[in-house]
Amino acid sequence: MRRHFLCLHCFTSNQRPRTLQTGSTSTWFPLPAFHGLATQRRCSIRLTTTTNILGSPTELRLMVVGSSGSSQFLLTNAILGREEFPMDTTSISGSRKNTGEMAGRRLAVINGPNIYDKDISRPRRKMELRRSKCLCIPGPHAFLIAFDMEKISPNDIKTHRLMKERFGSHCLKHCMVLLASEGNLEEAALVDRVEKTDWHLRELIERYGGRFHVFSKNWRDRSRDRELLQKIEWMVASLGGSCFSSRTFQKAEDFVKREEKKLRKQRAAEIDQAWSEMEKQYIAEELYHQKDAYTASVGAEIRAKAEMDNGWLRTSLVRGLGTGLVMGAVVGALFGSIEGPGGMVLYGIVGGAVGGSAGGTAQVAIKHMENKVTPPARLNFNSIFINRFFTATRP
């Protein structure tokens, strides 16, 4: 088995490896699986600590996806450099968005229910999938798929199928595997384990193009945050520098913009009054500064509300209630048929009411939690990752 290496230039342009030097610190990276070279080559990349591969101040949107258990929540804590989720968190019922900064780059991290969470109903899961897309518009720059390195299950290996079902067949190009580890596993030991001893782990990584990172479960270990940021930026650059998008993400963006427009109209009088008060208190540049700050604050508040509640999500709520109504009526009528036509009508009505209530309860519960699922934005992003891409030569 051979390991292949290439420089950033080769990674982003699919050219044959060559030496690239742009700074003072030398770092080595393996070749991604999709590069396709058959001979072992090596080339060095020297990077300055302020390198911005994408050359843009755009907020980097990361969608963290978990199979089961606590891995995705530990990963979010590691990225943010704070305990956003308690250490014993293994599931959440609603989607969440947290913002912060890592190595000077603004990021937004989106979490949703685990893929294999059995405590969430199908209607709620569908609604939260929509909500996570609304929170991540116009689309994520990267999907970070989190697993526990010591607990790779058959379901974990199949997660790529569900990813394609939920986000589209092309989403895997934007994915990286993130493996939670108890301690600081040496890089050489990790590569040796993947290549020679743990075929479950190797198969999982190969499903996502050979891209993976290992992170510490201790979020206070902040030694690898810059390397993680560079790896994500390189993957995005290799895909043209743009975020992932699809019809459903475009649909989510359309509904969020419509909701924003509606909310702005509702608050127009309030905004005008606030501006009038500012004009009485400030003049010249200070007035412009105050107006800009107020406008940005109101805009962010409106955007957050539109992402959490809009016409697309309300449609999902109505459909959940309607489905429950129909199914309840059918089941009620079947039981009522035992007592004749009159019983069918009576039990059908009762069953429809109960079914409709059950079908909408989960959705309504989510709506009442809206003020709890998006905590205030805080800075001080950090992450803990052993950054390395792996590939095996294809036969």
Stockholm file with secondary structure:
# STOCKHOLM 1.0

chainA/1-395         MRRHFLCLHCFTSNQRPRTLQTGSTSTWFPLPAFHGLATQRRCSIRLTTTTNILGSPTELRLMVVGSSGSSQFLLTNAILGREEFPMDTTSISGSRKNTGEMAGRRLAVINGPNIYDKDISRPRRKMELRRSKCLCIPGPHAFLIAFDMEKISPNDIKTHRLMKERFGSHCLKHCMVLLASEGNLEEAALVDRVEKTDWHLRELIERYGGRFHVFSKNWRDRSRDRELLQKIEWMVASLGGSCFSSRTFQKAEDFVKREEKKLRKQRAAEIDQAWSEMEKQYIAEELYHQKDAYTASVGAEIRAKAEMDNGWLRTSLVRGLGTGLVMGAVVGALFGSIEGPGGMVLYGIVGGAVGGSAGGTAQVAIKHMENKVTPPARLNFNSIFINRFFTATRP
#=GR chainA/1-395 SS CCCCBCCHHHHHHCCCCCCEECSSEEECCBCCGGGCCCSCCCCCEEECTTCCTTCCCCCEEEEEEESSTTHHHHHHHHHHTSCSSCTTCCCCSSCEEEEEEETTEEEEEEECCCTTCTTSCHHHHHHHHHHHHHHTTTCCSEEEEEEETTCCCHHHHTHHHHHHHHHCGGGGGGEEEEEEESSCCCHHHHHHIIIIICHHHHHHHHHTTTEEEEEESCTTCCTTHHHHHHHHHHHHHHTTSCCCCCHHHHHHHHHHHHHHHHHHHHTHHHHHHHHHHHHHHCCHHHHHHHHHHHHHHHHHHHHHHHHHSCHHHHHHHHHHHHHHHHHHHHHHHHHHGGGCHHHHHHHHHHHHHHHHHHHHHHHHHHHHTTTTSSCCCCCCCBCCEEEEECCCCCC
#=GC SS_cons         CCCCBCCHHHHHHCCCCCCEECSSEEECCBCCGGGCCCSCCCCCEEECTTCCTTCCCCCEEEEEEESSTTHHHHHHHHHHTSCSSCTTCCCCSSCEEEEEEETTEEEEEEECCCTTCTTSCHHHHHHHHHHHHHHTTTCCSEEEEEEETTCCCHHHHTHHHHHHHHHCGGGGGGEEEEEEESSCCCHHHHHHIIIIICHHHHHHHHHTTTEEEEEESCTTCCTTHHHHHHHHHHHHHHTTSCCCCCHHHHHHHHHHHHHHHHHHHHTHHHHHHHHHHHHHHCCHHHHHHHHHHHHHHHHHHHHHHHHHSCHHHHHHHHHHHHHHHHHHHHHHHHHHGGGCHHHHHHHHHHHHHHHHHHHHHHHHHHHHTTTTSSCCCCCCCBCCEEEEECCCCCC
//
